[in-house]
Amino acid sequence: MTDLSHLDSIVDDADSITEVVQAAMSRTDDVRLKQIVDALVRHAHAFFREVRLTDQEFEQGIEFVKAIGQATTDDHNEVVLCADVLGFSTLVTLLNTIDKTDRTPGALLGPFYRGHSPEYRNGECIVADGSPGAPLFVRGRVVDRARRPVANAMVDVWQASPVGLYENQDPDQPDMNLRGRFRTDAEGYFRFRSVRPAGYPIPTHGPVGGLLEKQHRHPYRPAHIHFLVIAEGYETLVSQVFADDSGYLGSDVVFGVIRDLVGRFELHEDGKAPDADVTGPYYTLGYEFVLAEGTPTYPTPPIK
């Protein structure tokens, strides 16, 4: 029999393949890439050994990953959705902020963020004419960890409508409805008018919906507004503020509710709204965003 002992890349059994694979990747020049892929291989191989996947189950897994890609389009990102419902997105966010407890917690970007939303002056309305919903007046402030104001920060906001749909999901809403960018003033404040958002189910038409059904999980998120805060000299903050009286606060399908991100959506029935054209009941929300010093980054929109 031919002696093959000098050929290190030949696999002897299931216990040897992990070492062989990692040896093949050992010449990777990018140190961080090597660390990440080595860990991925090590943990993935351990997972396969733990659950002892059958050939059929492995094929089903491959088909699931394939279906995620096929369900992703310009206006729907199934990949991000899958990362969200498995808790990956929230875990990465928390790992990157866990050592900075004096800053506002991050929250997942989600699959509905779009770039190039309209720019507004402070106090202006992000609601298209004729859009229904209870008026909501938001007054926020951006500060550093010493509670000093951060002026000229860019605050990008987006939210679902009172029927639980983002405008790219809803043919009845104009393009970029309920989205907008604002700049903080010299004292770090920004203000805008909107309508109170509703909780909503995430899209379930793709493979992620099938997974939730098999797990007997509901697809709902509590009512919230997304905030992306970018300022020179500070780490970018991607966060959300949740309505304190919303359903599903304790069972968000994407695990995005962090206690410090629950805000008070206060109902007023006194007829003294900030804008004179509002004569009935309205809501207000106030929230302070605390940034950590660092280098700003710019998230890649998952949809156009």
C-alpha positions as CSV (number, residue, x, y, z in Angstrom):
1,M,0.0,0.0,0.0
2,T,1.2,3.5,-0.9
3,D,2.5,5.5,2.1
4,L,0.4,8.7,2.3
5,S,1.5,9.7,5.8
6,H,3.4,12.8,4.5
7,L,0.2,14.2,2.9
8,D,-1.2,16.3,5.7
9,S,-4.3,17.4,3.8
10,I,-5.8,13.9,3.5
11,V,-8.7,13.3,5.9
12,D,-8.6,10.2,8.1
13,D,-12.0,10.5,9.8
14,A,-14.6,12.9,11.2
15,D,-12.3,14.0,14.0
16,S,-9.5,15.0,11.7
17,I,-11.2,17.2,9.2
18,T,-11.4,20.4,11.3
19,E,-7.7,20.5,11.7
20,V,-7.1,19.8,8.0
21,V,-9.5,22.6,7.0
22,Q,-7.8,25.1,9.4
23,A,-4.4,24.1,8.1
24,A,-5.5,24.8,4.6
25,M,-6.6,28.3,5.6
26,S,-3.5,29.0,7.7
27,R,-1.7,31.1,5.1
28,T,-4.4,33.8,5.2
29,D,-2.6,37.2,5.3
30,D,-5.5,39.1,6.8
31,V,-5.2,38.4,10.5
32,R,-8.8,39.4,11.4
33,L,-10.2,37.4,8.5
34,K,-8.2,34.4,9.6
35,Q,-9.5,34.7,13.2
36,I,-13.1,35.0,12.1
37,V,-13.1,32.1,9.6
38,D,-11.1,29.8,11.9
39,A,-13.6,30.4,14.6
40,L,-16.5,29.9,12.2
41,V,-15.1,26.5,11.0
42,R,-14.3,25.4,14.5
43,H,-17.8,26.2,15.9
44,A,-19.7,25.1,12.8
45,H,-17.9,21.7,12.8
46,A,-18.6,21.3,16.5
47,F,-22.3,22.1,15.8
48,F,-22.5,19.4,13.1
49,R,-20.9,16.9,15.4
50,E,-23.3,17.8,18.3
51,V,-26.5,17.4,16.3
52,R,-25.1,14.7,13.9
53,L,-26.8,16.2,10.8
54,T,-28.1,13.6,8.3
55,D,-27.4,14.0,4.6
56,Q,-31.0,14.9,4.1
57,E,-31.0,17.6,6.9
58,F,-27.8,19.1,5.5
59,E,-29.5,19.3,2.1
60,Q,-32.5,21.0,3.7
61,G,-30.2,23.5,5.4
62,I,-28.5,24.3,2.1
63,E,-31.9,24.8,0.4
64,F,-33.0,27.1,3.3
65,V,-29.9,29.3,2.8
66,K,-30.5,29.3,-1.0
67,A,-34.2,30.3,-0.5
68,I,-33.1,33.2,1.7
69,G,-31.0,34.6,-1.1
70,Q,-33.7,34.0,-3.7
71,A,-36.3,35.8,-1.5
72,T,-34.0,38.9,-1.3
73,T,-34.9,41.7,-3.7
74,D,-34.3,45.4,-4.0
75,D,-37.1,46.2,-1.6
76,H,-37.0,43.2,0.7
77,N,-33.9,41.7,2.5
78,E,-34.6,38.2,3.7
79,V,-31.0,37.8,4.8
80,V,-31.3,40.6,7.3
81,L,-34.7,39.3,8.4
82,C,-33.2,35.9,9.1
83,A,-30.3,37.4,11.1
84,D,-32.9,39.4,13.1
85,V,-35.3,36.6,14.0
86,L,-32.3,34.3,15.1
87,G,-31.1,37.0,17.5
88,F,-27.8,37.5,15.6
89,S,-28.4,41.2,14.8
90,T,-29.2,42.2,18.4
91,L,-26.3,40.1,19.8
92,V,-23.8,41.8,17.5
93,T,-25.2,45.2,18.5
94,L,-24.9,44.4,22.2
95,L,-21.4,43.0,21.9
96,N,-20.3,46.2,20.4
97,T,-21.8,48.4,23.1
98,I,-21.7,46.2,26.2
99,D,-18.5,47.9,27.6
100,K,-20.1,51.4,27.2
101,T,-23.0,51.3,29.6
102,D,-23.1,55.0,29.9
103,R,-24.2,55.4,26.3
104,T,-27.5,54.8,24.7
105,P,-27.9,51.1,23.8
106,G,-27.9,50.2,20.2
107,A,-30.6,48.3,18.4
108,L,-30.7,46.4,15.1
109,L,-30.8,48.4,11.9
110,G,-33.6,46.1,10.6
111,P,-34.5,45.3,7.0
112,F,-36.4,48.5,6.2
113,Y,-33.7,51.2,6.4
114,R,-33.2,53.3,3.3
115,G,-30.5,55.8,2.4
116,H,-31.1,59.3,1.2
117,S,-34.2,60.1,3.1
118,P,-35.5,63.7,2.8
119,E,-33.8,66.4,4.8
120,Y,-36.1,68.5,7.0
121,R,-35.7,71.5,9.3
122,N,-36.3,71.0,13.0
123,G,-40.0,70.9,13.8
124,E,-41.1,69.9,10.3
125,C,-43.4,67.0,9.6
126,I,-42.3,63.7,8.0
127,V,-45.9,62.7,7.2
128,A,-47.2,63.0,3.7
129,D,-50.4,65.1,3.2
130,G,-53.5,63.1,3.8
131,S,-51.8,60.3,5.7
132,P,-53.9,59.2,8.7
133,G,-52.9,58.7,12.3
134,A,-52.8,60.3,15.7
135,P,-50.2,63.2,15.6
136,L,-47.0,62.5,17.4
137,F,-44.5,65.3,18.4
138,V,-40.9,64.0,19.0
139,R,-38.3,66.1,20.8
140,G,-34.9,64.5,21.2
141,R,-31.5,65.5,22.3
142,V,-28.1,64.2,21.4
143,V,-25.3,64.5,24.1
144,D,-22.0,62.9,24.8
145,R,-21.2,60.8,27.8
146,A,-20.5,63.9,29.9
147,R,-24.0,65.1,29.0
148,R,-22.6,67.9,26.9
149,P,-24.7,68.7,23.8
150,V,-23.6,67.4,20.4
151,A,-24.4,70.0,17.8
152,N,-24.9,69.4,14.1
153,A,-25.4,65.6,14.5
154,M,-27.4,64.0,11.7
155,V,-30.4,62.1,13.0
156,D,-32.1,59.8,10.5
157,V,-35.5,58.6,11.5
158,W,-37.9,56.0,10.0
159,Q,-41.0,54.2,11.2
160,A,-44.0,52.1,10.2
161,S,-47.4,53.8,9.6
162,P,-50.4,53.5,12.0
163,V,-51.4,50.4,10.0
164,G,-48.1,48.7,10.6
165,L,-46.4,49.1,7.2
166,Y,-43.3,50.9,6.0
167,E,-43.9,53.0,2.9
168,N,-41.9,50.7,0.6
169,Q,-44.4,47.9,1.6
170,D,-47.5,50.0,1.1
171,P,-48.7,51.2,-2.3
172,D,-51.0,53.7,-0.6
173,Q,-48.1,55.6,0.9
174,P,-45.9,58.0,-1.1
175,D,-42.2,57.3,-1.5
176,M,-40.2,58.1,1.6
177,N,-43.2,58.8,3.8
178,L,-42.4,58.7,7.5
179,R,-38.7,59.0,6.9
180,G,-36.5,62.0,7.4
181,R,-33.2,63.5,8.4
182,F,-32.6,66.3,10.9
183,R,-29.7,68.2,12.3
184,T,-29.3,68.9,16.0
185,D,-29.1,72.6,17.1
186,A,-26.4,74.2,19.2
187,E,-27.9,72.6,22.4
188,G,-28.1,69.1,20.8
189,Y,-31.9,69.2,20.2
190,F,-33.9,68.0,17.3
191,R,-37.7,68.0,16.8
192,F,-40.1,66.6,14.3
193,R,-43.8,65.9,13.8
194,S,-45.1,62.4,12.8
195,V,-47.9,60.1,13.5
196,R,-48.0,57.4,16.2
197,P,-46.6,54.2,14.7
198,A,-48.2,50.8,15.2
199,G,-46.7,47.4,15.9
200,Y,-46.6,45.1,13.0
201,P,-45.8,41.6,11.7
202,I,-42.5,41.1,9.9
203,P,-42.8,39.7,6.4
204,T,-43.6,36.0,6.5
205,H,-43.9,35.2,2.7
206,G,-40.3,33.8,2.6
207,P,-38.4,31.0,4.3
208,V,-38.1,33.0,7.5
209,G,-41.9,32.9,7.9
210,G,-41.8,29.2,7.4
211,L,-39.2,28.8,10.1
212,L,-41.3,30.9,12.6
213,E,-44.3,28.8,11.9
214,K,-42.4,25.6,12.7
215,Q,-41.1,27.2,15.9
216,H,-44.7,28.3,16.9
217,R,-43.5,31.9,17.1
218,H,-45.6,35.0,16.3
219,P,-44.1,37.4,13.8
220,Y,-44.9,40.7,15.6
221,R,-42.8,43.7,16.6
222,P,-43.9,46.3,19.2
223,A,-44.5,49.9,18.0
224,H,-41.2,51.8,17.7
225,I,-39.3,54.5,15.8
226,H,-35.9,53.9,14.4
227,F,-33.1,56.5,15.0
228,L,-29.7,56.6,13.3
229,V,-27.4,59.3,14.8
230,I,-24.1,60.2,13.1
231,A,-21.7,62.9,14.4
232,E,-18.1,63.7,13.8
233,G,-15.9,62.4,16.6
234,Y,-18.5,59.9,17.8
235,E,-19.4,56.3,17.2
236,T,-22.5,55.9,15.0
237,L,-25.6,55.0,17.0
238,V,-28.2,52.8,15.5
239,S,-31.2,52.5,17.9
240,Q,-34.9,52.3,18.3
241,V,-37.3,53.8,20.8
242,F,-40.4,51.7,21.7
243,A,-43.8,52.7,22.8
244,D,-44.2,51.9,26.5
245,D,-47.8,50.8,26.1
246,S,-47.3,48.7,23.0
247,G,-48.1,45.0,22.7
248,Y,-45.3,42.5,22.3
249,L,-42.8,44.4,24.3
250,G,-41.9,41.2,26.1
251,S,-41.9,39.0,23.0
252,D,-40.5,41.0,20.1
253,V,-39.9,38.5,17.3
254,V,-36.4,40.0,16.6
255,F,-35.4,40.4,20.3
256,G,-34.9,44.2,19.8
257,V,-36.5,45.5,23.0
258,I,-33.9,46.7,25.5
259,R,-35.2,48.1,28.7
260,D,-33.5,51.5,28.3
261,L,-35.0,52.0,24.9
262,V,-38.6,51.9,26.1
263,G,-39.9,55.5,25.8
264,R,-43.0,57.2,27.0
265,F,-45.5,58.0,24.3
266,E,-47.6,60.4,26.3
267,L,-51.2,61.0,25.3
268,H,-52.5,64.6,25.5
269,E,-56.2,65.6,25.2
270,D,-55.9,69.2,26.2
271,G,-56.0,70.6,22.6
272,K,-52.7,72.5,23.2
273,A,-50.5,70.8,20.6
274,P,-47.2,72.3,19.4
275,D,-48.8,72.9,16.0
276,A,-51.9,75.0,15.8
277,D,-53.6,72.9,13.2
278,V,-53.8,70.0,15.6
279,T,-57.0,70.4,17.6
280,G,-57.7,66.8,18.9
281,P,-55.7,64.4,21.0
282,Y,-52.0,64.0,20.2
283,Y,-48.9,62.2,21.6
284,T,-45.5,63.4,22.6
285,L,-42.2,61.6,22.9
286,G,-39.0,62.9,24.5
287,Y,-35.8,61.0,24.5
288,E,-32.1,61.7,25.1
289,F,-29.4,59.9,23.0
290,V,-26.0,59.5,24.5
291,L,-23.1,59.0,22.1
292,A,-19.7,57.4,22.8
293,E,-16.5,59.0,21.4
294,G,-15.1,57.3,18.4
295,T,-15.1,57.2,14.6
296,P,-18.5,57.4,12.8
297,T,-19.5,54.7,10.3
298,Y,-22.2,54.7,7.7
299,P,-24.5,51.7,7.6
300,T,-25.3,50.1,4.2
301,P,-29.0,50.3,3.5
302,P,-30.4,46.7,3.1
303,I,-32.9,47.9,0.5
304,K,-33.0,50.7,-2.1
